[in-house]
């Protein structure tokens, strides 16, 4: 009887341990599955941007774009990434190996963290924080540190100059960008990205912050292009002056990380333009009530979430035509012109816009 009782206790304890382990596995899966889904979606989004840029640039230059890697060259970006993955990653013999290796990772991780506060649809956000919009600014300001580390660790004068330019450019345009975001926060009475979209959704199409903050929108657009280091603001990697800037000594997967980071930054900037100025997931057409017109059941949570994701991405990719077209039409600025634009023009304009916004909010009380 004692043996039987002992065996029964062993069996019960085994089942308890098994149930606990299953709960832990389920908790781990439920925690990491949204993160994995977000990373997968971001990867696909970057591939789409690369394909769009190749096709749009080909149209502007009146030539045929990529066409051999699958129909319409859709998989060309994937082929380029695979090639970089299998290339040898060289390290400068006299450089700082630790800084050289960590730099690209810091640039990519800091940008990836920004996606955690972007609402792709109603209640579809990885982290709905009260300071979500300022968390993006704080996290994105870490990326130039990685570029500066890469330039210093390369033991190359062109790389170091590229890193210094990246840091100077980031400081110059981060302040006007922050002031524009502060104006949006004052209008919405919140710093949460979800609340900002909700404040715009109350008034439909004409409630978008694009119409309420036209000056701030232009300053935000220029500053975000400068933060992405795209033409005409690609001074940190100007080929004619610095060979490739902070990327000069990089090859293989480390060079691929910088390539991915630039497009990740472009995508996150376009998403924040959609969230802050274009109403986010809100589908609004002037004088037309879209749900009633198409008999859309907004009470269906899954369907509404799907429509919200589609609307957010549609606005984002339509907006991306502006930075892509700008890259292939405008010449590069000089370094003094870039700094003068940031400090002498955009900073005073953004300050004036913030004062006007504050005054209007005080008068409306």
C-alpha positions as CSV (number, residue, x, y, z in Angstrom):
1,X,0.0,0.0,0.0
2,X,2.8,2.3,0.8
3,X,4.4,1.6,-2.6
4,X,1.1,2.2,-4.4
5,X,0.6,5.5,-2.6
6,X,4.1,6.7,-3.5
7,X,3.5,5.8,-7.1
8,X,0.3,7.8,-7.1
9,X,2.0,10.8,-5.7
10,X,4.8,10.5,-8.3
11,X,2.2,10.4,-11.1
12,X,0.3,13.4,-9.7
13,X,3.5,15.4,-9.3
14,X,4.5,14.5,-12.9
15,X,1.2,15.7,-14.3
16,X,1.4,18.9,-12.3
17,X,4.9,19.6,-13.6
18,X,3.8,18.8,-17.1
19,X,0.8,21.2,-16.9
20,X,3.1,23.9,-15.5
21,X,5.6,23.4,-18.3
22,X,2.8,23.6,-20.9
23,X,1.6,26.9,-19.3
24,X,5.2,28.3,-19.5
25,X,5.5,27.2,-23.1
26,X,2.1,28.8,-24.0
27,X,3.1,32.0,-22.2
28,X,6.4,32.1,-24.0
29,X,4.7,31.6,-27.4
30,X,2.0,34.2,-26.7
31,X,4.7,36.7,-25.6
32,X,7.1,36.3,-28.6
33,X,4.6,35.6,-31.4
34,X,3.5,39.3,-31.8
35,X,7.2,40.3,-31.9
36,X,8.0,37.6,-34.5
37,X,4.9,38.7,-36.6
38,X,6.0,42.3,-36.4
39,X,9.6,41.5,-37.4
40,X,8.3,39.4,-40.3
41,X,6.0,42.2,-41.5
42,X,8.8,44.7,-41.2
43,X,11.1,42.5,-43.3
44,X,8.4,42.1,-46.1
45,X,7.8,45.9,-45.9
46,X,11.5,46.7,-46.4
47,X,11.6,44.3,-49.4
48,X,8.6,46.1,-50.9
49,X,10.2,49.5,-50.4
50,X,13.4,48.3,-52.2
51,X,11.4,47.0,-55.1
52,X,9.4,50.3,-55.3
53,X,12.5,52.4,-55.3
54,X,14.1,50.4,-58.1
55,X,11.0,50.6,-60.2
56,X,10.3,54.3,-59.6
57,X,14.0,55.2,-60.2
58,X,13.9,53.2,-63.4
59,X,10.8,55.1,-64.5
60,X,12.4,58.5,-63.7
61,X,15.6,57.7,-65.5
62,X,13.6,56.1,-68.5
63,X,15.2,52.7,-68.2
64,X,14.1,49.1,-67.5
65,X,14.4,48.1,-63.8
66,X,15.3,44.7,-62.5
67,X,13.5,42.0,-64.5
68,X,15.6,38.8,-64.3
69,X,15.1,37.9,-60.6
70,X,11.4,36.7,-60.8
71,X,8.7,38.5,-62.7
72,X,9.0,42.3,-62.5
73,X,12.2,41.8,-60.4
74,X,10.1,41.3,-57.2
75,X,12.8,39.1,-55.6
76,X,15.8,41.2,-56.6
77,X,16.2,42.6,-53.1
78,X,16.1,39.1,-51.7
79,X,18.8,38.0,-54.2
80,X,21.0,41.0,-53.1
81,X,20.5,40.1,-49.5
82,X,21.4,36.5,-50.0
83,X,24.6,37.5,-51.9
84,X,25.7,39.8,-49.0
85,X,24.9,37.0,-46.5
86,X,27.4,34.7,-48.1
87,X,30.1,37.3,-48.8
88,X,33.2,37.4,-46.5
89,X,32.9,40.0,-43.7
90,X,36.3,41.7,-43.4
91,X,37.6,43.5,-40.3
92,X,40.3,46.3,-40.6
93,X,43.5,44.9,-39.0
94,X,44.3,48.2,-37.1
95,X,40.7,49.2,-36.3
96,X,38.8,48.7,-33.0
97,X,37.2,45.3,-33.6
98,X,34.6,45.7,-30.8
99,X,33.3,49.0,-32.0
100,X,33.5,48.0,-35.6
101,X,31.3,44.9,-34.9
102,X,28.8,46.5,-32.5
103,X,28.1,49.6,-34.6
104,X,25.8,48.1,-37.3
105,X,23.8,46.2,-34.6
106,X,23.2,49.3,-32.6
107,X,21.9,51.1,-35.7
108,X,19.5,48.3,-36.6
109,X,18.2,47.5,-33.0
110,X,17.5,51.2,-32.2
111,X,15.4,51.5,-35.3
112,X,13.6,48.2,-34.7
113,X,12.6,49.3,-31.2
114,X,10.8,52.3,-32.7
115,X,8.2,49.9,-34.3
116,X,7.0,48.8,-30.9
117,X,4.9,52.0,-30.4
118,X,3.4,52.2,-33.9
119,X,-0.4,51.4,-34.0
120,X,-1.1,49.6,-37.2
121,X,-4.8,49.4,-36.4
122,X,-7.2,49.9,-33.5
123,X,-5.7,48.1,-30.4
124,X,-3.0,46.6,-32.7
125,X,0.2,48.0,-31.2
126,X,3.0,46.2,-29.5
127,X,3.3,48.7,-26.6
128,X,0.7,51.4,-26.1
129,X,2.7,53.8,-23.8
130,X,1.8,57.2,-22.5
131,X,5.1,58.6,-23.9
132,X,5.1,56.5,-27.0
133,X,5.9,59.2,-29.5
134,X,8.8,60.5,-27.4
135,X,10.1,57.0,-26.9
136,X,10.5,56.8,-30.6
137,X,12.5,60.1,-30.6
138,X,14.7,58.9,-27.7
139,X,15.4,55.5,-29.3
140,X,16.0,56.7,-32.8
141,X,18.6,59.1,-31.5
142,X,20.8,56.1,-30.5
143,X,21.3,55.1,-34.1
144,X,23.8,57.9,-34.9
145,X,25.9,56.7,-32.0
146,X,26.2,53.3,-33.7
147,X,27.3,55.1,-36.9
148,X,29.9,57.1,-35.0
149,X,31.2,54.0,-33.4
150,X,31.5,52.3,-36.8
151,X,33.4,55.3,-38.3
152,X,35.8,55.4,-35.3
153,X,36.3,51.7,-35.2
154,X,37.2,51.5,-38.9
155,X,40.5,53.3,-38.4
156,X,39.7,55.2,-41.7
157,X,39.6,58.9,-42.1
158,X,36.7,58.8,-44.6
159,X,34.7,56.5,-42.3
160,X,35.4,58.7,-39.3
161,X,34.3,61.8,-41.2
162,X,31.2,60.0,-42.2
163,X,30.4,59.1,-38.6
164,X,31.0,62.7,-37.5
165,X,28.7,64.0,-40.2
166,X,26.0,61.5,-39.2
167,X,26.1,62.7,-35.6
168,X,26.1,66.4,-36.6
169,X,23.2,65.9,-39.0
170,X,21.2,64.0,-36.4
171,X,21.6,66.7,-33.7
172,X,20.7,69.5,-36.2
173,X,17.4,67.9,-37.3
174,X,16.4,66.1,-34.2
175,X,15.4,69.3,-32.4
176,X,13.0,70.6,-35.1
177,X,11.5,67.1,-35.4
178,X,10.9,67.0,-31.6
179,X,9.3,70.4,-31.6
180,X,6.9,69.3,-34.4
181,X,6.0,66.2,-32.4
182,X,5.5,68.3,-29.3
183,X,3.0,70.5,-31.3
184,X,1.1,67.3,-32.3
185,X,1.1,66.2,-28.6
186,X,-0.4,69.5,-27.5
187,X,-3.2,69.3,-30.1
188,X,-4.1,65.7,-29.1
189,X,-3.6,66.3,-25.3
190,X,-1.6,63.0,-25.3
191,X,1.8,61.6,-26.1
192,X,0.4,58.1,-26.9
193,X,0.4,57.2,-30.6
194,X,-3.0,55.5,-30.2
195,X,-4.5,58.6,-28.6
196,X,-3.1,60.8,-31.4
197,X,-4.8,58.7,-34.1
198,X,-8.0,58.7,-32.0
199,X,-8.0,62.5,-31.7
200,X,-7.8,62.8,-35.5
201,X,-10.5,60.1,-36.0
202,X,-13.1,62.2,-34.2
203,X,-13.4,64.7,-37.1
204,X,-12.8,62.5,-40.1
205,X,-10.7,63.6,-43.1
206,X,-10.6,67.3,-42.1
207,X,-9.5,66.4,-38.6
208,X,-6.1,65.1,-39.8
209,X,-3.2,67.0,-38.3
210,X,-2.0,67.6,-41.9
211,X,-4.6,70.4,-42.2
212,X,-4.2,71.6,-38.6
213,X,-0.4,71.6,-38.7
214,X,0.7,72.3,-42.4
215,X,3.9,74.1,-41.3
216,X,4.8,71.4,-38.8
217,X,4.1,68.8,-41.5
218,X,6.6,70.4,-43.9
219,X,9.3,70.7,-41.2
220,X,8.6,67.1,-40.0
221,X,9.0,65.9,-43.6
222,X,12.3,67.6,-44.2
223,X,13.7,66.6,-40.8
224,X,12.7,63.0,-41.3
225,X,14.4,62.9,-44.7
226,X,17.5,64.3,-43.0
227,X,17.3,61.7,-40.2
228,X,17.0,58.9,-42.8
229,X,20.2,60.3,-44.6
230,X,18.6,60.2,-48.0
231,X,19.3,62.6,-50.9
232,X,19.5,65.5,-50.7
233,X,20.7,64.9,-47.2
234,X,23.1,61.9,-47.6
235,X,26.2,63.8,-46.6
236,X,27.5,61.0,-44.2
237,X,28.0,58.7,-47.1
238,X,28.6,61.1,-50.0
239,X,30.4,58.9,-52.6
240,X,32.3,61.8,-54.3
241,X,33.7,63.1,-51.0
242,X,33.9,60.1,-48.6
243,X,33.8,57.0,-50.8
244,X,31.0,55.5,-48.8
245,X,31.4,57.3,-45.4
246,X,31.1,55.1,-42.3
247,X,30.4,52.1,-44.6
248,X,33.7,52.3,-46.4
249,X,35.4,49.4,-44.6
250,X,32.3,47.2,-44.3
251,X,31.5,44.2,-46.3
252,X,29.3,41.1,-46.2
253,X,26.5,40.9,-43.6
254,X,27.7,43.9,-41.6
255,X,27.3,46.1,-44.8
256,X,23.9,44.5,-45.3
257,X,22.9,45.6,-41.8
258,X,23.6,49.2,-42.7
259,X,21.6,48.8,-45.9
260,X,18.7,47.3,-44.0
261,X,18.9,50.0,-41.4
262,X,18.5,52.8,-43.9
263,X,15.3,51.3,-45.3
264,X,14.0,50.4,-41.8
265,X,14.4,54.1,-40.9
266,X,12.7,55.2,-44.0
267,X,9.7,52.9,-43.3
268,X,9.4,53.9,-39.7
269,X,9.5,57.6,-40.7
270,X,6.7,57.1,-43.2
271,X,4.6,55.2,-40.6
272,X,5.0,58.0,-38.1
273,X,3.9,60.6,-40.8
274,X,0.8,58.4,-41.3
275,X,0.1,58.2,-37.6
276,X,0.8,61.8,-36.7
277,X,-0.5,63.7,-39.7
278,X,-2.6,61.4,-41.9
279,X,-5.1,59.9,-39.5
280,X,-3.4,56.5,-39.0
281,X,-5.8,53.6,-39.6
282,X,-8.8,55.9,-39.9
283,X,-10.5,55.6,-43.4
284,X,-12.1,59.0,-44.2
285,X,-13.3,60.4,-47.5
286,X,-14.8,63.9,-47.5
287,X,-18.6,64.0,-47.3
288,X,-18.8,60.1,-47.7
289,X,-19.4,57.8,-44.8
290,X,-17.4,54.8,-46.0
291,X,-18.7,52.2,-43.5
292,X,-22.3,53.0,-44.4
293,X,-21.6,53.2,-48.2
294,X,-19.9,49.8,-48.4
295,X,-22.0,48.3,-45.6
296,X,-18.9,47.6,-43.6
297,X,-19.5,46.0,-40.2
298,X,-17.3,47.9,-37.9
299,X,-18.3,45.8,-35.0
300,X,-16.4,42.8,-36.4
301,X,-13.1,43.2,-34.5
302,X,-11.0,41.0,-36.9
303,X,-12.4,42.6,-40.1
304,X,-12.0,46.1,-38.7
305,X,-8.4,45.3,-37.6
306,X,-7.6,44.0,-41.1
307,X,-9.1,47.1,-42.8
308,X,-7.1,49.3,-40.4
309,X,-3.8,47.6,-41.3
310,X,-4.6,47.9,-45.0
311,X,-5.4,51.6,-44.6
312,X,-2.3,52.4,-42.6
313,X,0.0,50.6,-45.0
314,X,-1.7,52.2,-48.0
315,X,-1.2,55.7,-46.7
316,X,2.4,54.8,-45.8
317,X,3.4,53.5,-49.2
318,X,1.6,56.3,-51.0
319,X,3.6,58.8,-48.8
320,X,6.8,56.9,-49.7
321,X,6.6,58.2,-53.2
322,X,7.8,61.6,-51.9
323,X,11.2,60.5,-50.4
324,X,11.8,58.0,-53.3
325,X,11.1,60.6,-55.9
326,X,13.1,63.2,-54.0
327,X,16.2,61.0,-54.0
328,X,16.3,60.7,-57.8
329,X,15.4,64.3,-58.6
330,X,17.3,66.7,-56.2
331,X,21.0,67.3,-56.0
332,X,23.0,66.8,-52.7
333,X,23.4,69.8,-50.4
334,X,26.8,71.0,-49.1
335,X,27.5,70.4,-45.4
336,X,27.2,74.1,-44.6
337,X,23.9,74.3,-46.5
338,X,22.6,71.3,-44.6
339,X,23.5,72.8,-41.2
340,X,22.2,76.2,-42.1
341,X,18.9,74.7,-43.1
342,X,18.5,72.9,-39.8
343,X,19.7,75.6,-37.4
344,X,18.8,78.9,-39.2
345,X,15.5,77.9,-40.9
346,X,13.8,74.8,-39.5
347,X,14.5,75.4,-35.9
348,X,13.0,78.9,-35.8
349,X,10.0,77.8,-37.9
350,X,9.3,74.8,-35.6
351,X,9.6,77.0,-32.5
352,X,7.2,79.5,-34.1
353,X,4.8,76.7,-34.9
354,X,5.0,75.4,-31.4
355,X,4.2,78.9,-30.0
356,X,1.2,79.3,-32.4
357,X,-0.1,75.8,-31.3
358,X,0.3,76.7,-27.7
359,X,-1.5,80.0,-28.1
360,X,-4.4,78.5,-30.0
361,X,-4.8,75.8,-27.3
362,X,-4.8,78.4,-24.6
363,X,-7.4,80.5,-26.4
364,X,-9.6,77.5,-26.9
365,X,-9.8,76.8,-23.2
